[in-house]
Amino acid sequence: MIARYARLRSYPGVFRALTGLRLGEFDGLVADLLPAYRAAEEARLARPTTGRPTRLRAIGGGSQFALGPRDQLLLSVVWLRQYPTHLVLGYLFGISDRAVRRLLGRVLPLLEQAGRDGMRGPRATPQRSRRDLSDLLAAVPELAVLVDTFEQPVQRPRDRTEADGYYSGKKKRHTLKVQVAVARTTGRIVDVPRSVPGPTADLTLLKQSGLLHRLPPDVAVGGDLAYVGIAAAHPTGQGFTPRRKPRGRDRPRPPEDVAYNTAFARQRIGVEHSIGRLRHYECLTQRDRHHRQHHTARVVAVAGLVHRALDMRFPNGLGR
């Protein structure tokens, strides 16, 4: 039982290494999630008896959890950050691997919902004055979302046809692809759609996700060269990508294109940084051990933890 909160709070450095959060950030997470945790427990215990034996004990009777709500949340965050096996995690917290599995099934949806609640995208404001990114990027409005994807290795499906659908030629292995959309001005993740097989093209995933139609009409979307054609897919044509090199081996890239791409890259790097923060959590970096189940929930839960840490360290937003 070396990983209980009562013990780890005396070692702030170890606590942050295990969870990615400072003690104050984790305490804030517990305070925010406790009402949702209690509501979920009441709903679980007051389940309908249709098709089940009549309850013999009143609510609150019977065996109690070995871990309190705070330690349950701690276990879940450690799992997301370090991604140990259930057996190892149970050893650290003094419970069985089966108890770990049941506990994660209860707490992960709460962390996912908290992550969804923290995804606040840019909103259309007609009176807002728009500033240009630079003279070279005068066409890109201040209200902009940057998109990119990353791939995570997964277990090879047993069915050969299904396995072929997950094989990524880019990564040379079976993967899941995750799309991440980030607000340019604040650096916050604003949208994470459902994970898809790795071979899915980035632009195809963007169209399938419906993000372009969920955003306000005056919000532009920018991406790398994998999103060439985004302007045609955007409802109002506000899609931006780097400028491609002219066809022909002997045709040099115009100096204005080089300058444009350099300035564009300085703005687009924000989404790369956000993906990097997500992938500090090993559950999104190591090979997925759960047969691609609840993958999107993990991504959203991690996004919520990243937002919580950034909100306390940078109250005015990263982009300001």
C-alpha positions as CSV (number, residue, x, y, z in Angstrom):
1,M,0.0,0.0,0.0
2,I,2.8,2.4,-0.9
3,A,0.8,4.5,-3.3
4,R,-2.0,5.7,-1.0
5,Y,-2.7,9.4,-0.9
6,A,-1.9,9.7,2.8
7,R,1.6,8.5,2.2
8,L,2.3,10.1,-1.2
9,R,1.3,13.6,-0.1
10,S,4.5,13.6,2.0
11,Y,6.6,13.2,-1.2
12,P,5.4,16.0,-3.6
13,G,8.1,15.1,-6.2
14,V,7.2,11.5,-6.3
15,F,3.5,12.4,-6.4
16,R,4.0,14.6,-9.5
17,A,6.1,12.0,-11.2
18,L,3.4,9.4,-10.7
19,T,0.4,11.5,-11.7
20,G,1.7,14.4,-13.7
21,L,-0.2,16.7,-11.3
22,R,0.9,18.8,-8.3
23,L,-0.8,18.1,-5.0
24,G,-2.9,21.2,-5.3
25,E,-4.0,20.3,-8.8
26,F,-5.0,16.8,-7.7
27,D,-6.8,18.2,-4.7
28,G,-8.8,20.5,-7.0
29,L,-9.6,17.5,-9.2
30,V,-10.9,15.5,-6.2
31,A,-13.1,18.5,-5.0
32,D,-14.6,18.9,-8.5
33,L,-15.3,15.2,-9.1
34,L,-16.6,14.2,-5.7
35,P,-20.2,15.4,-6.3
36,A,-20.2,13.4,-9.6
37,Y,-18.7,10.4,-7.9
38,R,-21.3,10.4,-5.2
39,A,-24.1,10.8,-7.7
40,A,-22.8,7.9,-9.8
41,E,-22.5,5.7,-6.7
42,E,-26.1,6.5,-5.7
43,A,-27.3,5.7,-9.2
44,R,-25.4,2.4,-9.1
45,L,-26.6,1.3,-5.7
46,A,-30.2,2.3,-6.5
47,R,-30.2,0.2,-9.7
48,P,-33.6,-1.2,-10.8
49,T,-34.3,-4.7,-9.5
50,T,-35.9,-5.8,-12.8
51,G,-34.4,-9.1,-13.7
52,R,-32.3,-9.2,-10.5
53,P,-32.9,-10.6,-7.1
54,T,-34.5,-8.2,-4.6
55,R,-31.9,-6.3,-2.5
56,L,-31.5,-8.0,0.9
57,R,-29.5,-5.1,2.5
58,A,-30.2,-1.4,2.7
59,I,-27.9,0.9,0.7
60,G,-24.6,1.1,2.6
61,G,-24.7,-2.5,3.9
62,G,-22.2,-5.2,3.0
63,S,-18.5,-4.9,2.3
64,Q,-17.0,-1.5,1.8
65,F,-14.4,-0.4,-0.8
66,A,-10.8,-0.9,0.3
67,L,-10.1,2.5,-1.2
68,G,-11.9,5.8,-0.5
69,P,-13.0,8.1,-3.3
70,R,-9.7,10.1,-3.2
71,D,-7.5,7.0,-3.5
72,Q,-9.8,5.7,-6.3
73,L,-9.2,8.9,-8.3
74,L,-5.5,8.7,-7.5
75,L,-5.3,5.1,-8.7
76,S,-7.1,6.1,-12.0
77,V,-4.7,9.0,-12.6
78,V,-1.7,6.9,-11.9
79,W,-3.0,4.3,-14.4
80,L,-3.4,7.0,-17.1
81,R,0.0,8.5,-16.5
82,Q,2.1,5.3,-16.0
83,Y,-0.2,2.7,-17.6
84,P,0.9,-0.3,-15.5
85,T,-0.8,-3.6,-15.6
86,H,-3.8,-4.1,-13.3
87,L,-1.7,-6.6,-11.3
88,V,1.1,-4.1,-10.7
89,L,-1.4,-1.3,-9.9
90,G,-3.2,-3.5,-7.5
91,Y,0.0,-4.3,-5.7
92,L,0.9,-0.7,-5.3
93,F,-2.5,0.2,-3.8
94,G,-3.0,-3.0,-1.8
95,I,-6.0,-4.4,-3.8
96,S,-6.6,-7.2,-6.3
97,D,-6.3,-6.8,-10.0
98,R,-10.0,-7.5,-10.4
99,A,-10.8,-4.7,-8.0
100,V,-8.6,-2.4,-10.1
101,R,-10.6,-3.3,-13.2
102,R,-13.9,-2.6,-11.5
103,L,-12.7,0.6,-10.1
104,L,-11.4,2.0,-13.4
105,G,-14.7,1.1,-15.0
106,R,-16.4,3.4,-12.5
107,V,-13.9,6.3,-12.4
108,L,-12.8,6.6,-16.0
109,P,-16.3,7.8,-17.2
110,L,-16.1,10.6,-14.6
111,L,-12.7,11.7,-15.8
112,E,-13.9,11.6,-19.4
113,Q,-16.9,13.8,-18.6
114,A,-14.7,16.2,-16.8
115,G,-12.4,16.3,-19.9
116,R,-15.4,17.0,-22.1
117,D,-16.6,19.8,-19.9
118,G,-13.2,21.4,-20.1
119,M,-13.2,21.6,-23.9
120,R,-14.1,25.2,-24.6
121,G,-13.6,26.2,-28.2
122,P,-13.4,29.7,-29.7
123,R,-16.8,31.3,-30.0
124,A,-18.1,33.6,-32.7
125,T,-18.2,37.2,-31.5
126,P,-19.4,39.7,-34.2
127,Q,-18.1,42.7,-32.3
128,R,-14.6,41.2,-31.8
129,S,-11.8,42.9,-33.7
130,R,-9.6,40.4,-35.5
131,R,-5.9,40.7,-35.4
132,D,-3.7,39.3,-38.2
133,L,-1.1,36.6,-37.4
134,S,1.4,38.6,-39.3
135,D,1.7,40.5,-42.6
136,L,2.3,37.1,-44.3
137,L,-0.7,35.5,-42.6
138,A,-3.1,38.3,-43.0
139,A,-5.8,35.9,-44.3
140,V,-5.8,33.8,-41.2
141,P,-8.3,35.2,-38.6
142,E,-7.7,35.3,-34.9
143,L,-10.5,32.8,-34.3
144,A,-8.8,29.7,-35.6
145,V,-8.5,26.0,-34.6
146,L,-5.5,23.9,-35.4
147,V,-5.9,20.2,-36.1
148,D,-3.5,17.3,-36.3
149,T,-3.4,13.6,-35.5
150,F,-1.2,11.0,-33.7
151,E,-1.2,7.3,-33.8
152,Q,-0.9,4.8,-31.0
153,P,0.2,1.1,-31.4
154,V,-2.5,-1.4,-30.7
155,Q,-2.7,-5.2,-30.4
156,R,-3.0,-6.9,-33.8
157,P,-6.7,-8.1,-34.3
158,R,-6.9,-11.8,-34.7
159,D,-9.1,-11.6,-37.9
160,R,-6.8,-11.0,-40.9
161,T,-9.3,-8.7,-42.7
162,E,-9.8,-6.6,-39.6
163,A,-6.0,-6.6,-38.9
164,D,-5.4,-5.2,-42.4
165,G,-7.7,-2.4,-41.7
166,Y,-5.6,-1.3,-38.7
167,Y,-2.2,-1.6,-40.3
168,S,-0.5,1.8,-40.7
169,G,2.0,2.0,-43.6
170,K,3.4,5.1,-42.0
171,K,4.2,3.4,-38.6
172,K,4.7,-0.1,-40.0
173,R,2.4,-1.6,-37.4
174,H,-1.2,-1.7,-36.3
175,T,-2.4,1.6,-34.8
176,L,-5.3,3.7,-33.8
177,K,-5.4,7.3,-35.0
178,V,-6.6,10.2,-32.8
179,Q,-7.5,13.7,-34.1
180,V,-6.8,16.7,-31.8
181,A,-8.2,20.2,-32.4
182,V,-6.6,23.1,-30.5
183,A,-7.7,26.7,-30.1
184,R,-4.9,28.9,-31.5
185,T,-5.2,31.7,-29.1
186,T,-5.4,29.7,-25.9
187,G,-3.7,26.4,-26.6
188,R,-6.6,24.5,-25.2
189,I,-7.8,21.2,-26.8
190,V,-11.4,21.9,-28.0
191,D,-12.3,18.6,-29.7
192,V,-11.4,14.9,-29.7
193,P,-13.6,12.8,-31.9
194,R,-13.8,9.0,-31.8
195,S,-10.5,7.2,-32.5
196,V,-10.3,5.4,-35.9
197,P,-8.0,2.8,-37.6
198,G,-4.5,4.1,-38.3
199,P,-4.6,4.0,-42.1
200,T,-7.5,6.6,-42.2
201,A,-6.3,9.8,-44.0
202,D,-6.1,12.9,-41.8
203,L,-8.5,14.9,-44.1
204,T,-10.9,12.0,-44.2
205,L,-11.0,11.8,-40.5
206,L,-11.6,15.6,-40.2
207,K,-14.6,15.3,-42.5
208,Q,-16.0,12.3,-40.7
209,S,-15.6,13.9,-37.3
210,G,-18.0,16.7,-38.2
211,L,-15.8,19.3,-36.6
212,L,-16.0,21.7,-39.5
213,H,-19.8,21.9,-39.1
214,R,-19.8,22.0,-35.3
215,L,-17.5,25.1,-35.2
216,P,-19.0,28.6,-35.5
217,P,-19.0,29.8,-39.1
218,D,-16.3,32.4,-38.7
219,V,-13.8,30.0,-37.1
220,A,-11.0,29.0,-39.4
221,V,-9.3,25.6,-39.3
222,G,-5.6,25.1,-40.1
223,G,-3.5,22.0,-40.6
224,D,-0.3,20.7,-42.2
225,L,0.0,19.4,-45.7
226,A,-2.1,16.3,-44.9
227,Y,-5.1,18.7,-44.9
228,V,-4.6,20.1,-48.4
229,G,-8.2,20.6,-49.6
230,I,-9.5,21.7,-46.2
231,A,-10.8,25.0,-47.6
232,A,-13.2,23.1,-50.0
233,A,-14.5,21.0,-47.1
234,H,-15.0,24.0,-44.7
235,P,-18.5,25.4,-44.9
236,T,-17.3,29.0,-45.4
237,G,-14.0,28.1,-47.1
238,Q,-11.8,29.2,-44.1
239,G,-9.3,26.4,-44.2
240,F,-5.5,27.0,-44.3
241,T,-2.5,24.8,-44.9
242,P,1.2,25.5,-45.8
243,R,1.9,26.4,-49.4
244,R,3.2,23.5,-51.5
245,K,6.3,23.6,-53.6
246,P,5.7,24.3,-57.3
247,R,5.8,21.2,-59.5
248,G,9.0,20.6,-61.4
249,R,12.4,19.7,-60.1
250,D,14.0,22.9,-61.4
251,R,11.3,25.3,-60.2
252,P,12.5,26.9,-56.8
253,R,10.1,27.7,-54.1
254,P,9.2,31.4,-54.2
255,P,10.7,33.4,-51.2
256,E,7.3,34.6,-50.2
257,D,6.1,31.0,-49.8
258,V,9.1,30.1,-47.7
259,A,8.3,33.1,-45.4
260,Y,4.6,32.2,-45.3
261,N,5.3,28.6,-44.3
262,T,7.8,29.6,-41.6
263,A,5.3,32.0,-40.1
264,F,2.5,29.4,-40.4
265,A,4.6,26.8,-38.7
266,R,5.2,29.1,-35.8
267,Q,1.5,29.2,-35.3
268,R,0.7,25.6,-36.0
269,I,3.3,24.3,-33.5
270,G,0.7,24.8,-30.8
271,V,-1.1,21.7,-31.7
272,E,2.1,19.7,-31.7
273,H,2.8,20.9,-28.2
274,S,-0.7,19.9,-27.1
275,I,-0.3,16.4,-28.6
276,G,3.1,16.2,-26.8
277,R,1.4,17.0,-23.5
278,L,-1.2,14.3,-24.1
279,R,1.5,11.7,-24.9
280,H,3.4,12.3,-21.7
281,Y,0.6,10.0,-20.3
282,E,1.8,6.4,-21.1
283,C,-1.8,5.2,-21.7
284,L,-1.6,7.1,-25.0
285,T,2.0,6.1,-25.9
286,Q,2.5,2.5,-25.0
287,R,0.9,-0.2,-27.1
288,D,-2.8,-0.4,-26.2
289,R,-3.5,-3.5,-24.1
290,H,-7.3,-3.3,-24.0
291,H,-8.2,-4.3,-27.6
292,R,-9.1,-0.7,-28.6
293,Q,-11.9,-0.5,-26.1
294,H,-12.6,2.9,-24.4
295,H,-9.7,4.5,-26.2
296,T,-11.4,7.8,-26.9
297,A,-12.4,8.0,-23.2
298,R,-8.8,7.8,-22.2
299,V,-7.8,10.5,-24.6
300,V,-10.5,12.8,-23.4
301,A,-9.8,12.0,-19.7
302,V,-6.1,12.9,-20.2
303,A,-7.0,16.1,-22.0
304,G,-9.0,17.1,-18.9
305,L,-6.0,16.4,-16.7
306,V,-3.7,18.4,-19.0
307,H,-6.2,21.3,-19.0
308,R,-6.4,21.3,-15.2
309,A,-2.6,21.5,-14.8
310,L,-2.3,24.3,-17.5
311,D,-5.2,26.3,-16.1
312,M,-3.4,26.5,-12.7
313,R,0.0,27.2,-14.1
314,F,-1.1,29.6,-16.9
315,P,-4.4,31.3,-15.8
316,N,-4.4,33.6,-18.9
317,G,-3.9,30.8,-21.4
318,L,-0.8,29.7,-23.3
319,G,-1.5,31.8,-26.3
320,R,-1.7,35.1,-24.5
